[in-house]
Amino acid sequence: MSHDGDQQISIISFIGSVFSPWYRWSGRVNPENHCCINVATYGKGGRWTMTDRGQAALRQTANTFEVGPSKLTWKGGKLYIDIDEMSWPHMTRLKGRVTVTPSAVTDVELPLKADGSHVWRPFAPSSEIEVDLNQPGWQWTGHGYFDSNFGIHALEDDFSYWTWGRFPTKDNGAYCFYDASVRDGSELAVGLHFGAEGSVEVIDAPPRTRFSRSKWLVKRETRADPGYKPRQVHDMLDAPFYCRSTVKTQIFGEETVGVHEALDLNRFASPLLKPMLAVKVPRKTGWSFEG
């Protein structure tokens, strides 16, 4: 998110693209054959890119992750994200670099299910970002976040509802909240405070608090002090099963604006959604790194 709060960017790198209908239709037998670097920019001139690519487009080393023309490189304590993707449905090329500079890298690894089949790894909950893209006005700095999720099952098979939020603090730390309804009847409820230097503390989080549904009527809730009503500040992504937005809430007396996500996995499990997603997630199988 930019320091003025008016622009946001989300970048998700996938091996086994969980939101790809092509991966689901394939039977999920070869995750490396469904890889992607999804880029979404929000604000004036915002763009969306998410191309499902085949195994030929994937190349990895200890410090690099490449999918077709785009790549991530870890060097000198920074993450460099070089983007060269086609924006849908604008049919324009989105190119440039995003640099993520963590204040610290944590050693936290948290199972999201008791059997360890889904794991959350918040590498850098507090980071500075620098955005330099080939769109007018898309050169800015701000604060950001870097994490990973790992899983051996489809999200919709193991969870029915999922909400997550990351809220920066005045001391350059961050609160992160993960809440989910597991299909075995259990509930996930995690609250963590990350210090700027990489420390982590499990907190007794404020109560779950409902706020307005998304335009597609996806239920939304986040953590907030008793009596405080969270509210959406900016609409980022609004889909029939998924909502991403910036939200203002209050945690232990401190008002903060962070990124919030809500995911209705009952809706996502519907086979009717997959053809709709295929329009937003084109499939390209061929690629050669040799040019």
Residue pairs with C-beta under 8 A, 6 or more apart in sequence:
1 7
1 8
1 142
1 143
1 144
1 246
1 257
1 259
2 8
2 43
2 131
2 140
2 141
2 142
3 140
3 141
3 142
3 143
5 233
5 234
5 246
5 257
6 43
6 44
6 234
7 41
7 42
7 43
7 44
7 131
7 137
7 138
7 140
7 142
8 41
8 42
8 43
8 234
8 236
8 246
8 259
9 39
9 40
9 41
9 42
9 98
9 129
9 131
10 38
10 39
10 40
10 42
10 236
10 237
10 244
10 259
11 37
11 38
11 39
11 40
11 81
11 83
11 98
12 36
12 37
12 38
13 36
13 37
13 38
13 65
13 67
13 72
14 20
14 34
14 35
14 36
14 37
14 38
15 31
15 32
15 34
15 35
15 58
16 23
16 28
16 31
16 32
16 34
16 35
17 23
17 34
17 35
17 36
17 38
17 52
17 281
18 151
18 154
18 155
19 50
19 242
19 277
19 281
20 34
20 36
20 52
20 277
20 281
20 283
21 273
21 274
21 275
21 277
21 278
21 281
22 34
22 52
22 278
22 281
22 283
23 31
23 34
23 52
24 154
24 274
25 274
26 33
26 34
28 154
30 55
32 55
32 58
33 54
33 55
34 52
34 53
34 54
35 52
35 53
35 54
35 55
35 57
35 58
35 67
36 50
36 51
36 52
36 53
36 67
36 281
37 49
37 67
37 68
37 70
37 71
37 72
37 83
37 85
38 49
38 50
39 47
39 48
39 49
39 50
39 70
39 83
39 85
39 94
40 46
40 47
40 48
40 49
40 50
40 236
40 237
41 47
41 48
41 94
41 133
41 135
41 138
42 234
42 236
42 237
43 137
43 234
44 137
45 135
45 136
45 137
45 138
47 87
47 90
47 92
47 94
47 135
48 87
48 88
48 280
49 83
49 85
49 86
49 87
49 88
49 94
50 88
50 280
50 281
51 68
51 85
51 86
51 281
51 282
51 283
51 284
52 281
52 282
52 283
52 284
53 67
53 68
53 283
53 284
53 285
53 287
54 284
54 285
54 286
54 287
56 285
56 286
56 287
56 288
57 66
57 67
57 68
57 284
57 287
58 66
58 67
59 66
59 289
60 66
63 73
63 74
63 75
64 71
64 72
64 73
64 74
65 71
65 72
66 72
66 289
68 284
68 287
69 84
69 85
70 81
70 82
70 83
70 84
70 85
71 81
71 82
72 79
72 80
72 81
72 82
73 79
73 80
73 82
74 80
77 101
77 102
78 99
78 100
78 101
78 102
79 99
79 100
79 101
79 102
79 146
80 97
80 98
80 99
80 100
81 97
81 98
81 99
81 100
82 96
82 97
83 94
83 95
83 96
83 97
83 98
83 133
84 93
84 94
84 95
85 93
85 94
85 95
86 92
86 93
86 94
87 93
87 94
88 280
88 282
93 134
94 133
94 134
94 135
95 133
95 134
96 131
96 132
96 133
96 134
96 138
97 132
97 133
98 129
98 130
98 131
98 132
98 133
99 129
99 130
100 124
100 127
100 128
100 129
100 144
100 146
101 127
101 128
101 129
101 130
102 123
102 124
102 126
102 127
102 146
103 124
103 126
103 127
103 128
103 172
103 196
103 197
103 198
104 124
104 126
104 195
104 196
104 197
104 198
105 123
105 124
105 198
106 122
106 123
106 124
106 125
106 194
106 198
106 200
108 121
108 122
108 192
108 200
109 119
109 120
109 121
110 119
110 120
110 121
110 122
110 178
110 190
111 118
111 119
111 120
112 118
112 119
112 120
112 149
112 151
112 178
112 180
112 188
113 158
113 182
113 188
114 186
117 151
117 152
117 153
117 158
118 149
118 150
118 151
118 152
118 153
118 155
118 158
119 149
119 150
119 151
120 147
120 148
120 149
120 178
121 147
121 148
121 149
121 150
122 145
122 147
122 176
122 192
122 194
123 146
123 147
123 148
124 145
124 146
124 147
125 145
125 146
125 147
125 166
125 173
125 174
125 176
125 192
125 194
126 143
126 145
126 168
126 172
126 173
126 174
126 194
126 196
127 143
127 144
127 145
127 146
128 141
128 142
128 143
128 144
129 141
129 142
129 143
129 144
130 140
130 141
131 138
131 139
131 140
131 141
131 142
132 138
132 139
133 139
143 168
145 166
145 174
145 259
151 158
155 162
155 263
155 265
155 268
156 265
156 266
156 268
156 269
157 183
157 269
158 182
158 183
159 180
159 181
159 182
159 183
159 263
159 265
160 181
160 182
160 183
160 265
160 266
161 180
161 181
161 219
161 262
161 263
161 264
161 265
161 266
162 179
162 180
162 181
162 261
162 262
162 263
162 265
163 177
163 178
163 179
163 180
163 220
163 221
163 222
163 260
163 261
163 262
163 263
164 176
164 177
164 178
164 179
164 260
164 261
165 175
165 176
165 177
165 222
165 223
165 247
165 249
165 258
165 259
165 260
165 261
166 174
166 175
166 176
166 258
166 259
167 174
167 175
167 176
167 177
167 249
167 251
167 256
167 257
167 258
168 174
168 256
168 257
168 258
169 175
169 193
169 251
169 254
169 256
170 254
171 195
171 196
172 196
173 193
173 194
173 195
173 196
174 193
174 194
174 258
175 191
175 192
175 193
175 194
175 203
175 223
175 251
175 256
175 258
176 190
176 191
176 192
176 194
177 190
177 191
177 192
177 205
177 222
177 223
178 188
178 189
178 190
179 187
179 188
179 189
179 190
179 208
179 221
180 187
180 188
181 187
181 188
182 188
189 205
189 208
190 202
190 205
191 202
191 203
191 204
191 205
191 223
192 200
192 201
192 202
192 203
193 200
193 201
193 203
194 200
195 201
205 223
206 223
206 224
206 225
206 226
206 251
206 252
207 223
207 224
207 226
208 221
208 222
208 223
209 221
209 222
209 223
209 224
209 228
209 229
209 230
209 249
210 219
210 220
210 221
211 220
211 221
211 222
211 229
211 230
211 231
211 232
211 247
212 220
212 231
212 232
213 219
213 220
214 220
214 238
214 243
214 245
214 262
215 235
215 238
216 238
216 239
216 240
216 241
216 243
218 240
218 241
218 242
218 243
218 262
218 263
218 264
218 267
219 262
219 264
220 243
220 260
220 262
221 262
222 230
222 247
222 249
222 260
223 249
223 251
224 230
224 249
224 250
224 251
225 250
225 251
225 252
225 253
228 249
228 250
230 247
230 248
230 249
230 250
231 247
231 248
232 245
232 246
232 247
233 245
233 246
233 247
233 248
233 257
234 245
234 246
235 245
236 244
236 245
236 246
236 259
237 243
237 244
237 245
238 244
238 245
240 267
240 273
240 276
241 263
241 264
241 265
241 267
241 268
241 273
242 261
242 262
242 263
242 264
242 268
243 261
243 262
243 263
244 259
244 260
244 261
245 259
245 260
246 257
246 258
246 259
246 260
247 257
247 258
247 259
247 260
248 255
248 256
248 257
249 255
249 256
249 258
250 256
267 273
